[in-house]
Amino acid sequence: MIGIENYADAERYLLGTIDETVSRRTSYKLDRIRALLHELGDPHRRYPVVHVGGTSGKSSTSAMIASVLQAAGRRAGLHTKPHLHAMTERARVDGRPVPPERFAALLDGMMPAIERTARRHGRPTYYETLLALAFVHFAQERVDVAVIEVGMGGRLDGTNVVEPIVAAITSVGFDHTEVLGNTIEAIAFEKAGIAKRGVTLVLAPLPEAARSVIERYALDAGAPVVHVADVVRVELESNDARGQSLIVTTARESFRVAMPVLGAFQRVNAATAIAVLECAGERLRPSVDAIVRGFAQLEIPGRMEVLSRNPTVVFDVAHNAEKASSLVVSLRERFTGRRIHYVVAIGESKDARRILEILGELPSTFTFTSFAAHGRRAMLPGRLAAMAESFGSWGRAISDPAEAFSVARRLAGMDDVVVVTGSTFVVAGLREWYAPAPV
């Protein structure tokens, strides 16, 4: 049996399981994750769970919910994916990632269960193993509640083994179409799979085609539906480089929230998070004061994150068309009339052409680059440049991300905005390389 002595061992083992996701033994069913968790003593059943799915917005919404619960005095676990800088970020308690040495010890303790599961179901994947580790960590840390983000889809996602107290769908758009389907209706059906009998399903504003599919699924499943627009209203009062001030109105009262994150899309996420918290039951429902404090201490790296000025530098993960649209809306709102210099890398499986078309709606230049990530491939920068040229945009191709970023910054005027976007991997890599303190 494999022994895990330190974090480097843990990282090496987990990276070696990435190819399991493309093996014939992976069927996007829940049998293997259920078997693994059973071998581990079903840790996911030891605390209340909030389950959050959606094409975009689910990570931010999950972080908001967890931050408010923590402010309310609850010991809150948070599982989101992908991580930005380290695997340890996938399992956070009260905002803190698992310490590396603890991460290694957790995985080492899981290895007998992993080996038993592998003999009957095939080796658990990278995603399944990290998810199970988060469940185990939350159980051992005795969290009061865990906020669990869906990985992909919902119906057959590994997280769908939970029995939540409340669930939410933040958005439905085109991503992972090779698995989820290539129509909004098909994707919505997969997202709707997190609906469970007697568990309130909170829906953010959705396209009509998606909403109707999810409502029908929820009705058949016996899950009551609450629409965010019916229970929470969020209005922008003001915004600047440090964040935005919102007026929030719920059935209880109206109050002001100062949120240290930018983006029009974050207002939708905030409304969704508050609606979820309102539906979490008497024991977990936070006070208005806890909501205000929870949003004030919010940190969401890599989402409309401003890290310097003169020129302004923004880091924002936008690896699908929906996220790209949200980014453009937010840039237009916050940096009206300013020229954008994009530094972009996009994964090979993504709809790069559509992403670039959306980003190109603003007065902009492109510097196309790449990234290096185990088990993931970046689209060649030259191919991205050719795509952009085909619909009338222009961009240079520079394979090295740091050089691409440096070139874009040199070309930007003092009043321009440099935006690092596209894949999580390029945002994470350049954010870590650049790494000034947030402004």
C-alpha positions as CSV (number, residue, x, y, z in Angstrom):
1,M,0.0,0.0,0.0
2,I,1.2,3.5,-0.8
3,G,2.4,5.5,2.2
4,I,2.0,9.3,2.3
5,E,4.7,10.8,4.5
6,N,4.5,14.5,3.6
7,Y,2.6,17.0,1.4
8,A,4.9,16.4,-1.6
9,D,4.0,12.7,-1.4
10,A,0.3,13.6,-1.3
11,E,0.6,16.0,-4.2
12,R,2.5,13.4,-6.2
13,Y,-0.1,10.7,-5.5
14,L,-3.1,12.9,-6.4
15,L,-1.6,14.2,-9.6
16,G,-1.0,10.6,-10.6
17,T,-4.8,10.0,-10.4
18,I,-5.8,12.7,-12.8
19,D,-5.8,10.4,-15.8
20,E,-8.4,8.2,-14.1
21,T,-11.0,10.8,-15.2
22,V,-10.5,9.8,-18.8
23,S,-10.3,6.0,-18.3
24,R,-13.0,3.6,-19.3
25,R,-13.6,2.9,-15.7
26,T,-15.0,6.4,-15.2
27,S,-18.7,6.6,-16.0
28,Y,-19.7,9.7,-14.2
29,K,-21.8,7.6,-11.8
30,L,-21.8,7.9,-8.0
31,D,-21.1,4.2,-7.2
32,R,-17.3,4.7,-6.6
33,I,-17.6,7.9,-4.5
34,R,-20.4,6.2,-2.4
35,A,-18.2,3.1,-1.9
36,L,-15.2,5.2,-0.9
37,L,-17.1,7.3,1.6
38,H,-18.7,4.2,3.0
39,E,-15.2,2.7,3.6
40,L,-14.4,6.0,5.3
41,G,-17.4,5.8,7.6
42,D,-19.7,8.2,5.6
43,P,-18.1,11.4,6.9
44,H,-20.4,13.5,4.8
45,R,-23.4,12.5,6.9
46,R,-22.0,14.0,10.2
47,Y,-22.9,17.6,9.7
48,P,-25.5,19.7,7.9
49,V,-24.7,20.6,4.3
50,V,-25.5,23.5,1.9
51,H,-25.2,22.3,-1.7
52,V,-24.4,24.8,-4.4
53,G,-24.4,24.1,-8.2
54,G,-24.4,26.2,-11.3
55,T,-22.3,26.9,-14.4
56,S,-20.9,30.1,-13.0
57,G,-21.0,31.9,-9.7
58,K,-21.2,28.8,-7.5
59,S,-17.7,29.2,-6.0
60,S,-18.3,32.9,-5.1
61,T,-21.8,32.1,-3.7
62,S,-20.4,29.3,-1.6
63,A,-17.7,31.5,-0.2
64,M,-20.2,34.1,0.7
65,I,-22.4,31.6,2.5
66,A,-19.5,30.2,4.4
67,S,-18.2,33.6,5.4
68,V,-21.6,34.7,6.8
69,L,-22.0,31.4,8.7
70,Q,-18.6,31.9,10.2
71,A,-19.5,35.5,11.2
72,A,-22.6,34.0,12.8
73,G,-20.3,31.9,15.1
74,R,-20.7,28.7,13.2
75,R,-17.7,26.5,12.5
76,A,-18.0,26.4,8.7
77,G,-16.4,24.0,6.3
78,L,-16.1,25.1,2.6
79,H,-15.3,22.8,-0.4
80,T,-14.9,24.6,-3.7
81,K,-13.1,23.7,-7.0
82,P,-10.8,24.2,-8.7
83,H,-8.3,25.5,-6.3
84,L,-6.3,28.6,-7.2
85,H,-2.8,27.9,-5.8
86,A,-2.8,24.6,-3.7
87,M,-4.9,21.5,-3.3
88,T,-5.2,22.4,0.4
89,E,-7.7,25.1,-0.6
90,R,-10.3,22.5,-1.5
91,A,-11.1,21.9,2.2
92,R,-11.3,25.1,4.3
93,V,-12.6,25.5,7.8
94,D,-13.4,29.0,8.9
95,G,-11.7,30.3,5.8
96,R,-8.4,28.4,6.5
97,P,-7.1,25.7,4.1
98,V,-6.0,22.4,5.5
99,P,-2.4,22.8,6.7
100,P,-0.1,20.9,4.3
101,E,1.1,18.4,7.0
102,R,-2.5,17.8,8.0
103,F,-3.5,17.3,4.4
104,A,-0.8,14.6,4.0
105,A,-1.9,12.9,7.2
106,L,-5.5,12.9,6.1
107,L,-4.7,11.3,2.8
108,D,-2.4,8.7,4.4
109,G,-5.2,7.7,6.7
110,M,-7.5,7.3,3.7
111,M,-5.2,5.0,1.8
112,P,-6.6,1.7,3.1
113,A,-10.1,2.8,2.1
114,I,-8.8,4.0,-1.2
115,E,-7.2,0.6,-1.9
116,R,-10.3,-1.4,-0.9
117,T,-12.4,0.8,-3.1
118,A,-10.0,0.5,-6.0
119,R,-10.2,-3.3,-6.0
120,R,-13.9,-3.2,-6.6
121,H,-14.6,0.0,-8.5
122,G,-11.3,1.2,-9.9
123,R,-9.0,3.8,-8.3
124,P,-10.9,6.9,-7.1
125,T,-10.2,9.9,-9.3
126,Y,-8.3,13.1,-8.4
127,Y,-11.6,14.8,-7.9
128,E,-13.2,12.0,-5.9
129,T,-10.2,11.7,-3.6
130,L,-10.0,15.4,-2.9
131,L,-13.7,15.6,-2.3
132,A,-13.6,12.6,0.1
133,L,-10.6,14.2,1.9
134,A,-12.7,17.4,2.4
135,F,-15.6,15.4,3.9
136,V,-13.2,13.6,6.2
137,H,-11.5,16.8,7.3
138,F,-14.9,18.5,8.0
139,A,-16.0,15.5,10.1
140,Q,-12.7,15.4,12.1
141,E,-12.9,19.2,12.7
142,R,-16.5,18.8,13.9
143,V,-17.9,21.6,11.7
144,D,-21.3,22.9,12.4
145,V,-22.1,23.1,8.7
146,A,-20.3,22.5,5.4
147,V,-20.9,24.4,2.2
148,I,-20.2,22.1,-0.7
149,E,-19.8,23.3,-4.3
150,V,-20.8,21.0,-7.1
151,G,-17.9,20.0,-9.3
152,M,-19.6,19.6,-12.7
153,G,-23.2,19.3,-13.6
154,G,-25.0,18.0,-10.5
155,R,-27.0,14.8,-11.1
156,L,-24.0,12.6,-11.4
157,D,-21.4,14.8,-9.7
158,G,-19.5,13.3,-6.8
159,T,-21.0,15.8,-4.4
160,N,-24.5,14.6,-5.1
161,V,-24.2,12.0,-2.3
162,V,-25.0,14.6,0.3
163,E,-28.4,15.1,1.8
164,P,-28.4,18.9,2.2
165,I,-30.6,21.2,4.3
166,V,-30.8,23.6,1.3
167,A,-29.5,23.6,-2.2
168,A,-29.0,26.3,-4.9
169,I,-28.4,26.7,-8.6
170,T,-26.6,29.9,-9.4
171,S,-26.7,29.9,-13.2
172,V,-27.0,27.6,-16.3
173,G,-24.8,28.2,-19.3
174,F,-22.6,26.3,-21.8
175,D,-19.6,24.6,-20.3
176,H,-18.5,20.9,-20.1
177,T,-20.8,20.3,-23.0
178,E,-19.0,17.0,-23.9
179,V,-20.3,15.6,-20.6
180,L,-23.4,17.6,-19.8
181,G,-24.9,18.1,-23.3
182,N,-24.9,20.8,-25.9
183,T,-28.3,22.4,-25.2
184,I,-29.4,24.6,-22.3
185,E,-32.2,22.2,-21.6
186,A,-29.8,19.2,-21.3
187,I,-27.4,21.1,-19.1
188,A,-30.2,22.4,-16.9
189,F,-31.4,18.8,-16.5
190,E,-28.0,17.8,-15.1
191,K,-27.9,20.8,-12.8
192,A,-31.4,20.1,-11.6
193,G,-30.2,16.7,-10.4
194,I,-29.2,18.1,-7.0
195,A,-32.9,18.6,-6.2
196,K,-34.1,16.3,-3.4
197,R,-37.4,15.6,-1.8
198,G,-38.2,18.1,0.9
199,V,-35.1,20.2,0.4
200,T,-35.6,23.7,-0.7
201,L,-33.9,24.5,-4.0
202,V,-33.0,28.2,-4.4
203,L,-32.8,29.4,-8.0
204,A,-30.9,32.5,-9.2
205,P,-32.3,34.3,-12.3
206,L,-32.0,31.8,-15.2
207,P,-32.8,31.6,-18.9
208,E,-36.5,30.6,-19.3
209,A,-35.5,27.3,-21.0
210,A,-33.3,26.3,-18.1
211,R,-35.8,27.5,-15.4
212,S,-38.7,25.5,-16.8
213,V,-36.6,22.3,-17.0
214,I,-35.3,22.7,-13.4
215,E,-38.8,23.6,-12.0
216,R,-40.2,20.4,-13.6
217,Y,-37.4,18.3,-12.2
218,A,-37.8,19.8,-8.8
219,L,-41.6,19.2,-8.9
220,D,-41.0,15.5,-9.8
221,A,-38.4,15.2,-7.0
222,G,-40.6,16.9,-4.4
223,A,-38.2,19.8,-3.9
224,P,-39.8,23.1,-3.1
225,V,-38.4,25.9,-5.3
226,V,-37.6,29.5,-4.1
227,H,-36.7,32.1,-6.7
228,V,-34.0,34.6,-5.5
229,A,-35.9,37.5,-7.1
230,D,-38.9,36.7,-5.0
231,V,-37.1,36.9,-1.6
232,V,-34.1,39.2,-1.9
233,R,-33.4,42.4,-3.8
234,V,-29.9,43.8,-4.0
235,E,-29.2,47.3,-5.4
236,L,-25.9,49.0,-6.0
237,E,-25.3,52.0,-3.8
238,S,-21.7,52.8,-4.8
239,N,-18.5,51.1,-5.9
240,D,-14.8,51.8,-6.2
241,A,-11.6,49.9,-6.5
242,R,-12.0,48.5,-3.0
243,G,-15.5,47.0,-3.6
244,Q,-19.1,47.9,-3.6
245,S,-21.8,49.0,-1.2
246,L,-25.2,47.4,-1.6
247,I,-28.7,47.9,-0.3
248,V,-30.2,44.5,0.5
249,T,-34.0,44.0,1.0
250,T,-35.4,40.8,2.4
251,A,-38.7,39.8,4.0
252,R,-37.2,40.7,7.3
253,E,-35.8,44.2,6.7
254,S,-33.6,46.4,4.5
255,F,-29.9,46.9,5.3
256,R,-26.6,48.0,3.9
257,V,-23.8,45.6,3.0
258,A,-20.2,46.6,2.1
259,M,-18.7,43.9,0.0
260,P,-14.9,44.1,-0.8
261,V,-15.3,42.4,-4.2
262,L,-16.1,43.9,-7.6
263,G,-18.3,42.8,-10.4
264,A,-22.0,43.1,-11.3
265,F,-22.1,39.3,-11.2
266,Q,-21.1,39.3,-7.5
267,R,-24.3,41.2,-6.7
268,V,-26.3,38.4,-8.2
269,N,-24.2,35.9,-6.2
270,A,-24.7,38.0,-3.0
271,A,-28.5,37.9,-3.5
272,T,-28.4,34.1,-4.1
273,A,-26.2,33.6,-1.0
274,I,-28.6,35.6,1.2
275,A,-31.6,33.7,-0.2
276,V,-29.9,30.4,0.7
277,L,-29.1,31.6,4.2
278,E,-32.8,32.7,4.6
279,C,-33.8,29.2,3.7
280,A,-31.3,27.4,5.9
281,G,-33.6,26.9,8.9
282,E,-34.0,28.5,12.2
283,R,-30.8,27.0,13.7
284,L,-28.5,28.2,11.0
285,R,-30.3,31.3,9.7
286,P,-27.9,34.3,10.5
287,S,-28.9,37.7,11.9
288,V,-28.6,40.8,9.7
289,D,-25.5,41.8,11.7
290,A,-23.9,38.4,10.8
291,I,-24.7,38.9,7.2
292,V,-23.1,42.4,7.2
293,R,-20.0,41.2,9.0
294,G,-19.7,38.1,6.8
295,F,-19.8,40.1,3.6
296,A,-17.4,42.7,5.0
297,Q,-14.7,40.0,5.6
298,L,-15.2,38.2,2.3
299,E,-12.2,37.2,0.2
300,I,-12.6,35.8,-3.3
301,P,-9.2,35.7,-5.0
302,G,-9.1,35.7,-8.8
303,R,-12.6,37.1,-9.3
304,M,-12.6,40.7,-10.5
305,E,-9.6,41.2,-8.2
306,V,-7.7,44.4,-8.6
307,L,-4.0,44.0,-7.6
308,S,-2.4,47.2,-8.7
309,R,-2.9,50.5,-10.4
310,N,-1.2,52.7,-13.0
311,P,-2.0,50.7,-15.0
312,T,-4.8,48.9,-13.1
313,V,-4.3,45.1,-13.2
314,V,-7.3,42.8,-12.8
315,F,-7.3,39.1,-12.3
316,D,-10.5,37.2,-13.2
317,V,-11.1,33.6,-14.1
318,A,-13.4,33.5,-17.2
319,H,-13.1,30.0,-18.7
320,N,-16.5,29.8,-20.3
321,A,-18.8,32.1,-22.3
322,E,-21.0,32.9,-19.3
323,K,-18.1,34.0,-17.1
324,A,-16.7,36.0,-20.0
325,S,-20.0,37.9,-20.4
326,S,-20.0,38.6,-16.7
327,L,-16.5,39.9,-16.8
328,V,-17.3,42.2,-19.8
329,V,-20.4,43.6,-18.0
330,S,-18.3,44.3,-14.9
331,L,-15.4,45.9,-16.7
332,R,-17.9,48.1,-18.6
333,E,-19.5,49.2,-15.3
334,R,-16.3,49.8,-13.3
335,F,-13.9,51.0,-16.0
336,T,-16.2,52.8,-18.4
337,G,-14.4,54.1,-21.5
338,R,-11.0,52.7,-20.5
339,R,-9.0,50.5,-22.9
340,I,-8.6,46.9,-21.9
341,H,-5.4,44.9,-22.5
342,Y,-6.3,41.2,-22.1
343,V,-3.7,38.5,-21.2
344,V,-5.5,35.3,-22.1
345,A,-4.9,31.5,-22.0
346,I,-7.8,29.1,-22.6
347,G,-8.0,25.3,-22.0
348,E,-8.2,23.1,-25.1
349,S,-11.6,21.8,-24.3
350,K,-13.3,25.2,-24.0
351,D,-15.3,27.2,-26.5
352,A,-12.4,29.6,-27.1
353,R,-13.9,31.4,-30.1
354,R,-17.0,32.4,-28.2
355,I,-15.1,33.5,-25.2
356,L,-12.8,35.7,-27.3
357,E,-15.8,37.2,-29.2
358,I,-17.4,38.2,-26.0
359,L,-14.2,39.7,-24.5
360,G,-13.7,41.6,-27.8
361,E,-16.9,43.5,-27.3
362,L,-14.9,46.1,-25.4
363,P,-12.2,48.4,-26.9
364,S,-9.2,46.1,-26.3
365,T,-6.0,44.3,-27.3
366,F,-5.1,40.7,-26.7
367,T,-1.9,39.0,-25.7
368,F,-2.4,35.3,-26.0
369,T,-0.4,32.9,-23.9
370,S,-0.4,29.4,-22.4
371,F,-0.2,27.6,-19.1
372,A,1.4,24.4,-17.7
373,A,-0.8,22.2,-15.6
374,H,-0.7,18.5,-14.9
375,G,-3.4,16.6,-16.9
376,R,-4.6,19.8,-18.7
377,R,-3.7,21.3,-22.0
378,A,-3.8,24.9,-23.1
379,M,-4.8,26.0,-26.6
380,L,-1.8,27.2,-28.5
381,P,-1.4,31.0,-28.4
382,G,-1.0,31.2,-32.1
383,R,-4.3,29.4,-32.6
384,L,-6.1,31.8,-30.3
385,A,-4.6,34.7,-32.2
386,A,-5.8,33.3,-35.5
387,M,-9.3,32.9,-34.0
388,A,-9.3,36.5,-32.9
389,E,-8.1,37.7,-36.3
390,S,-10.9,35.8,-38.0
391,F,-13.6,38.0,-36.4
392,G,-11.7,41.2,-36.6
393,S,-9.7,41.4,-33.4
394,W,-6.0,41.3,-33.1
395,G,-3.5,39.9,-30.7
396,R,0.1,38.8,-30.2
397,A,1.0,35.3,-29.2
398,I,3.6,34.9,-26.4
399,S,3.9,31.4,-25.0
400,D,5.5,32.4,-21.7
401,P,2.8,33.8,-19.4
402,A,5.1,36.1,-17.4
403,E,6.5,37.6,-20.6
404,A,3.0,38.0,-22.0
405,F,1.9,39.8,-18.9
406,S,5.0,42.0,-18.9
407,V,4.4,43.0,-22.5
408,A,0.8,43.8,-21.9
409,R,1.7,46.0,-18.9
410,R,4.4,47.9,-20.9
411,L,1.9,48.6,-23.8
412,A,-0.9,49.8,-21.4
413,G,-1.3,53.5,-20.8
414,M,-1.6,54.7,-17.2
415,D,-5.4,54.9,-17.6
416,D,-5.7,51.5,-19.3
417,V,-6.7,48.2,-17.6
418,V,-4.7,45.0,-17.9
419,V,-7.0,42.0,-17.4
420,V,-5.5,38.5,-16.8
421,T,-8.3,36.1,-17.7
422,G,-9.4,32.8,-19.2
423,S,-8.2,29.6,-17.6
424,T,-7.9,29.3,-13.8
425,F,-4.4,28.1,-14.4
426,V,-3.1,31.2,-16.1
427,V,-4.9,33.5,-13.5
428,A,-3.4,31.4,-10.6
429,G,0.1,31.3,-12.1
430,L,0.4,35.0,-13.0
431,R,-1.3,36.0,-9.7
432,E,1.3,34.1,-7.7
433,W,4.1,35.3,-9.9
434,Y,3.0,39.0,-9.7
435,A,1.7,38.9,-6.1
436,P,1.6,42.5,-4.9
437,A,-0.7,43.3,-2.0
438,P,-4.3,43.9,-3.1
439,V,-5.2,47.6,-3.4
